């Protein structure tokens, strides 16, 4: 039995491992169901032009094929993962793993051609092939064998960060499209979100830049503490003012530019998880732990909407200006607010969590409940000085050791993995829900403001 990964030659499976013929098993189980979906897709009009009967017909065919995928993976998830990773001797990230699965087991997940065709369409015109990725990743992450291995693979530094590491070590500065990273003599890595024209709304570029910046800060031995803060905006409503984040760019979602693997999952398993656990850095100098982690401070100016608030839940200290507010409107928009459903309750309790997540309640920094989420509230003009004082308090070896143990106690890796397994499928289903498509379509078609405008573009 051999294992293939994109760009790699065939390699034998690890010796002594049981490696059933998963490719033959998958083909025998699925051929007719997958072919039926392809036939209907080719014969029917584009999704927006289908009538109710046509939608019901293709939905039934897709459901039948997905039921077979789920059943197959219930039995073979570990064998499939071992085949794709050469007995877990390779550590592909999610995108590479999905590419390998598409090559090795045709029809289990969408291949490159299908994904390219989907990327060219707005969300409302897509077939929803990413849902099949969600079925696959749910099974992999649920596995106590494959799941931890994939999580560890996602904690490794990205190739882009490794390519920039020497430059950052030498100069202490890296400027990317949506993030500026600067290391000063005080040992602080300052990550400034700088999507000035769109209120730091999140898209795939921002996720890539953030993970690169977090990797660089964690890998640099001269960095002892990290700071996350929004920069000054050029957006006309907030020109010259700092803003933390307007959350997910719903216009990008409407136009089909928010991918499941490249944004919705990479964000949670990449830079946000690295803020919690650290970056994986194997080597003799890391015998006591394979991870390099640092304390993180977040400073909220203006607002932290949706994904912005999600970032605060993984930071060790949060400052907010007295006129700032926090919110998680994802359920109102029809989607799931990342890992906030797992983390938010332990901060504010179950009733307030439901008010915020299910009801869309905003929490203003000036109200008492904000102190459950924010460590300090200061007047806007005092933010700079308060940030420097808080950074000094986080700079200590005991702080680092204790935050590591707190994170382990508060969010055990298996609990995070179980959540992410179900999230992989449920978020895929949500972004293709008709209610979501209708809501985000209004941002793309009817509202004139730029992506990220908190009055027009919404925030997941």
Buried (B, 14 or more C-beta within 10 A) or exposed (E): BEBBBBEEEEBEBBEEEEBBEBBEBBBEBBEEBBEBBEEBBEEBEEBEEBEEEBEEBBEEBBEBBBEBBBEBBEBBBBBBBBBBBBBBEBBBBBBBBBBBBBBBBBBBBBBEEBBEEBEEBBBBBBBBBBBBBBBBBBBBBBBEEBBBBBBBBBBBBBEBBBEBBEEBBEEBEBEBEBBBBBBEEEBBBBBBBBBBBBBBBBBBBBBBBBBBBBBBBBBBEEBBBBBBBBBBBBBEBBEEBBBBBBBBBBBBBBBBBBBBBBBBBBBBBBBBBBBBBBBBBEEEEEEEEBBBBBBBBBBBBBBBBBBBBBBBBBBBBBBBBBBBBBBBBBBBBBBBBBBBBBBBBEBBEEEBBBBBBEEBBEBBBEEEBBEEBBBBBBEBEBBEEBBEEBBEBBBEEEBBEEBBEEBEEEBEBEEBBBBBBBBBBBBBBBBBEEEBBEBBBEBBEEBEBBBBBBEBBBBB
